Amino acid sequence: MSYKAAIVSAITEFKDRAGSSSIAIKKHMQANMSADKKWLNGMFLNALKKAVADGDLVQNKNSYKLSPEFKKKAAAALKPKKKAAPK
């Protein structure tokens, strides 16, 4: 699991309306990280900054939450595609 995917899953699990702090996200990721992976704080911080720059996350003071555009993309990806009716 990539750092970005883990950040998104942590934010969705918290379901905090005001957003989740980077410290809370970090603790959640470290608790759920597999034993064979090593924690790299620099990679975590870069993933947060890149997600904000890409528009996937919104930063409010020191809290992060999913952007409305990212939520729409995620909802569209979960919807089953309709099959074309046979003619």
C-alpha positions in Angstrom: 0.0 0.0 0.0 1.4 3.4 -1.0 1.7 6.2 1.5 -1.0 8.2 -0.4 -3.5 5.3 -0.3 -2.8 4.8 3.4 -3.3 8.5 4.1 -6.7 8.4 2.2 -7.8 5.3 4.1 -6.8 6.8 7.5 -8.8 10.0 6.7 -11.8 8.1 5.6 -11.7 5.9 8.7 -11.5 8.9 11.1 -14.6 10.5 9.5 -13.7 13.8 11.2 -15.6 16.7 9.7 -13.0 19.3 10.4 -10.2 17.0 9.0 -7.5 14.8 10.6 -4.2 16.1 11.9 -1.0 14.8 10.4 0.0 13.3 13.8 -3.2 11.3 14.0 -2.8 10.1 10.4 0.8 9.1 11.1 -0.1 7.2 14.2 -2.9 5.3 12.4 -0.6 4.4 9.5 2.2 3.2 11.8 -0.3 1.0 13.7 -1.6 -0.5 10.5 1.7 -0.9 8.7 2.9 -4.3 7.9 5.9 -5.6 9.8 8.2 -5.9 6.7 7.8 -2.2 5.8 10.0 0.5 7.4 8.5 3.8 8.3 10.0 6.7 6.3 8.8 10.1 7.7 10.1 12.0 4.7 8.1 9.9 2.3 5.0 10.5 4.5 5.5 14.2 4.5 6.1 14.3 0.8 3.0 12.2 0.1 0.9 14.7 2.2 2.4 17.7 0.3 1.9 16.1 -3.1 -1.7 15.1 -2.3 -2.5 18.7 -1.4 -0.7 20.0 -4.5 -2.6 17.5 -6.7 -5.9 18.6 -5.2 -6.7 15.3 -3.6 -6.5 16.7 0.0 -7.5 20.0 1.4 -5.3 21.5 4.2 -7.0 23.6 6.8 -4.4 24.8 9.4 -2.8 21.6 10.4 -5.6 19.3 9.4 -6.2 17.4 6.2 -9.4 16.2 4.6 -10.5 14.8 1.3 -11.3 17.3 -1.4 -14.8 17.3 -2.9 -13.3 16.5 -6.3 -11.4 13.4 -4.9 -14.6 12.2 -3.3 -16.5 12.4 -6.6 -13.7 10.5 -8.4 -13.7 7.8 -5.7 -17.5 7.5 -5.8 -17.4 7.2 -9.6 -14.8 4.5 -9.4 -17.0 2.5 -7.0 -20.1 2.6 -9.1 -20.6 -0.5 -11.3 -20.5 0.2 -14.9 -23.6 -0.6 -16.9 -23.3 -3.3 -19.5 -24.6 -2.5 -23.0 -27.9 -4.1 -23.7 -27.7 -6.8 -26.4 -29.4 -6.0 -29.6 
